[in-house]
Each structure stands twice: as structure tokens, then as C-alpha cells.
Amino acid sequence: MSRFATLNFERQVAAPVATLWQAWTAPAARAVWAAPVPSVAVEFLEADTRVGGREVSLCKAEGQPVIRCECGWLELQPGQRSVNHEVVWSEGVARSAALVTADFLPDGVGSRLAVTVQLSSLEGDMEASYRQGFDAGLDNLAGVAGRTMVLERVIRAPRQVVWDAWMNPETLPQWWGPEGFSCRTKRIDLRTGGEWVFDMIGPDGTVFPNHHLYGEVRAEERLGYTLLWGENGPKHADAWAAFEEADGTTTVTLGMVFSTGAEFQQAKGFGAVELGLQTLGKLARFVGAG
């Protein structure tokens, strides 16, 4: 039995490289596709996607020992390559260690993902389990990337100013939504575990009930939340916003993984990309950078 193996995986993805990169690296998106099968629940304890950062997750399946995965990011070249190491633990024993290299390549209107896993099995032969797990996970990733929408806006204002405009319960409703839309808040609590229940009102008076549930808030870095169709309604999307500062400007990345491909296509059809960019434009104007 060999305890060492090099595993190669490749996927064609119906999404541009920039979107696939977000689906691969953004913690909110990774939480959507990380479970290899529906019977497995993945809980993220830590998620810091930057060089030197780490990710810790627990995989739980009924009747099975909890699997702990510790990942460390070694290289992140946006839209090109990521390298991370990971150690898998079960019942207090390190079962395997691996170096994972992912390369991202444009492929027409879509993209191609090539993943190489250099595996060292520390406890028994882990090759078959790794192959099965990565095959399932990458299938999930390809599906998630195909229903992911990513919007970006460079705002000429410091990150703290942009963050404060987003995470202040007084100011968020003032700019949220496309041109001509307004917000009517029922409850708002902008923190991890908090929520925002509100109606978005269109220019013609049409009311769109919304409910945002905040699963993660990392001050001035990112927030992750779930969008529901109205208060406690069905899930519409898993979303995140990330904030990066350089030379006094802030790049805001807003991502959404829609619950189904049909919802993604429907959203694109009614102009969700343009409407979302209008929302980020309103944010820029609100902080005096429009």
C-alpha cells in the first residue's frame, strides 16, 4: 500500500474565471459547495482566505465520526492560481495531509479548473476517499459557480467610510437598492446572527418583501448573509460582500449564489446585474465618491 499519491482533477465551468475564483475562495460560497453529498453537513469554524490565513471546518454525517479539516492558504493569485495545505483529522488522529494547487484558465465564455492534490496518507490509505471527496466537491463547485453572480465597484473612499455606510442601521436603508427604489425597515440588527427585515419599494410602488440573515460579520473585511423571499420565507440566495482597500480607494465585491439555476437565469433576465451595480453606485454617491 502506498501512502503517497498525486491526484489530478479537471472541470469545465459555465462561468467566467472571475466568478469561478470567487466561488472557490469566498467563504460564503465555499460553505455552499463544500459538502460532498447532502447527507453531510459542513460547519466552518474559521475562514480567512488570504495568504497566511487558515480555514477550519467540521464535516458531520449521522452515525459517523466528525471529520475536522484544517486548511492554510500559501498562495493566492486572483483568477490564476491558489495553493493551500490541508490536514484532515478524525477522532483526534491526523489521517492525511495534502498540498492542493488549483489553476484557473479562461475557456471561451466559461473557464477551466485544474486541481492537483499531492496526498500523504498518515493513517491508512486515504487515496480513494480523497478522490471521491474531491470529485463530488468539484462537481458541486461547478454547479455553484454556474449560478453565482459577482458585482464589483471601486469606490474612491477609505474602507472604514464605506464599511460604516454599509453596517450602520441608520444609513444602510438610505442607499440600498437600485435607482428609484426605497427601503421600509421593520427590524434591523447588523451583526453576526442578526437580521434585516424590510420592504423594497419600486418606483411604481410595487413592494418586494426581503429578509437578510447575517451569518458572518468581520469588521471592515467582509460580511456573509442569506437572502429570503420575505420574512422567514424561502431562501433566494447566499450572499457576501468583501471590502479591500488600496491607495485610499475601496473595492467592494458583492457576490450571490442563487438557490437554483432557474432563479439565477430569472435574475439575469430582469437585469439583476445592472440593478446591483446601480445599488453599488448609490453607495458610492452616499459616501461622496459618486
Secondary structure as GFF3:
##gff-version 3
##sequence-region A 1 290
A	DSSP	beta_strand	4	13	.	.	.	ID=ss1
A	DSSP	alpha_helix	17	25	.	.	.	ID=ss2
A	DSSP	alpha_helix	27	33	.	.	.	ID=ss3
A	DSSP	beta_strand	41	47	.	.	.	ID=ss4
A	DSSP	beta_strand	54	60	.	.	.	ID=ss5
A	DSSP	beta_strand	67	77	.	.	.	ID=ss6
A	DSSP	beta_strand	81	90	.	.	.	ID=ss7
A	DSSP	beta_strand	93	107	.	.	.	ID=ss8
A	DSSP	beta_strand	110	121	.	.	.	ID=ss9
A	DSSP	alpha_helix	127	145	.	.	.	ID=ss10
A	DSSP	beta_strand	148	155	.	.	.	ID=ss11
A	DSSP	alpha_helix	159	167	.	.	.	ID=ss12
A	DSSP	alpha_helix	172	175	.	.	.	ID=ss13
A	DSSP	beta_strand	182	188	.	.	.	ID=ss14
A	DSSP	beta_strand	195	201	.	.	.	ID=ss15
A	DSSP	beta_strand	207	218	.	.	.	ID=ss16
A	DSSP	beta_strand	222	229	.	.	.	ID=ss17
A	DSSP	beta_strand	235	246	.	.	.	ID=ss18
A	DSSP	beta_strand	249	258	.	.	.	ID=ss19
A	DSSP	alpha_helix	261	269	.	.	.	ID=ss20
A	DSSP	alpha_helix	272	286	.	.	.	ID=ss21
###
